[in-house]
Amino acid sequence: MKGLMMERQLLVIDILKHANRNFPNVEIVSETVEGGRHRYTYSDAYRRTAKLSNALQRLGAKTGDRVGTLAWNGYRHFELYYATAGTGTVIHTINPRLFPEQLIYVINHAEDRWLFLETSFVEAAEKLAPHLPTIEGFVILCDREHMPETSLPNAMCYEDLLAIEEEEYSWAELDEKTACGLCYTSGTTGNPKGVLYSNRGVVLHTMASGAPDAIHYSLQDVVMPVVPMFHVNAWGSPHASPMFGAKLVLPGPKMLDGKTLQALINEEGVTISLGVPTIWTALMNYVKENGGDLKPMNRSIIGGSACPPALMKSFRDYGVRVRHAWGMSETTPLGVLNTPKPEFASWPLEEQQRMDEKTGHGFFGIEMKIVDGDDTELPWDGVQFGALKVRGPWVCNDYFKLDGASDAHDADGWFSTGDVATIDEYGFMQITDRTKDVIKSGGEWISSIELENIAVSYPGVAEAASIAMEHTKWGERPLLVVRKSEGVAIDKRALIDFYQGKVANWWIPDAVEFIEEVPHTATGKVSKLKLREHFSNYEWPAGTDPKRE
Ligand code: ADP
């Protein structure tokens, strides 16, 4: 028997309609490329989104068309999120940090019809334009006054496009399975793969992320995503803020500028921030050097790569609680979040902090499991490592235009994340590695993340990565690569000794090497691939590999 409930579709545009109705005066504040802070309300955003929807229609956009963006976190990008979803077109957010050949690949693969871009990316786009046959026009995100001279074919000014349009748009009742966003994963091997989000997946993800033991967005909050809107929907914050009535603060091109971030936090009253560890290390260094505080902020959602305990402590010292989170482009992205269970409250502080450092527990909507090499499920005992698989309504089912050619899904519909994890008896998952980064010493696995977390708590270590190096006796052994803080001397032996008692003896790195600059991927993570290339001819120091004896 069918239930007698309405079958209203779950649509992204309805989030903005809801904000316009219920929170019309709540603000969106943006740092702009032109300079200065722009502010307006959800009601203003709603009206301009209607104009943009009309403009897309005037350009000839049809359901399913891809609209590329090369843009920072700002109000115009926000309008593009909603106008595309509302018109049944698909926003393809592009990471401007990709190499030119990768940019060309993703734009052509997505067959974007238009590219909306910041003035600061015009020069780069001019070089790409001859290689982008599907692009019919370039829309520059500025007003007439800031419109640059450009050789881009069919260059249009965003504000001019909007100026002539009506503030009303009758958004169609789309099927909730309609695609609304496209984001390519960086693809450390092979070409980037496109993850195609649906209205339904995004709305469910947004609803789930608001729960008290997830991110807990509320009317009282001021949310600042320092994770880019060009990568995995800024972890859903541009959807969740209007859904739950939170003020949204968008740092524009100033994502790596500690001074601006601190000013935004204090002047706009930011209570929740979201970002990867590298961004926060930059902010904390700035605050420590220049003084001041982060008073309004009470929690920082950190994910994208493991948050070192040392960074959590820095935040704690400023009264900010770090909430560790895990996810990936393929999971829209939230998969697990770390909020303490009530029974932890009576534990010694150190134990509680150890739980905080884990990656997080599941929340409704994402099922997870860990499996061994034979795909047999492993117990949740906090000890056994296994390949992490997930399943849920906001987990990708396939990649764009790959038609099942990737082997990421098994027959039961579980998605292989490519991560290795433990899950403990409390349901707290901990990522120990990516499958391809795990160090296999004598057939046993060593967690590179755990080694790195210990290294960055050593005085003078600015950044650390541990990588597997070939070893005659053990197959692979961990090499620790360190970038030192400026002007600091580190004794390699003392750093190795620092591991004593912190991990099993056989986990301790055999050698330390210093490096001037640690290579990063386009999403700001340490590129282990490049590091391994850098050390491809590495010879272990005398005494550490029998080959040399
Ligand atoms: P990429 O950066 O490779 O394009 P994603 O942004 O989708 O892809 O990154 C997802 C990956 O980031 C995860 O599979 C995992 O390896 C890593 N990751 C995300 N959050 C965490 C975390 N809290 N701890 C450790 N690793 C994480």
Boltz pocket constraint, residues with backbone or C-beta under 6 A from the ligand:
constraints:
  - pocket:
      binder: B
      contacts: [[A, 184], [A, 185], [A, 186], [A, 187], [A, 232], [A, 302], [A, 303], [A, 304], [A, 305], [A, 306], [A, 307], [A, 324], [A, 325], [A, 326], [A, 327], [A, 328], [A, 329], [A, 330], [A, 359], [A, 417], [A, 418], [A, 419], [A, 431], [A, 433], [A, 434], [A, 521], [A, 523], [A, 525]]
      max_distance: 6.0
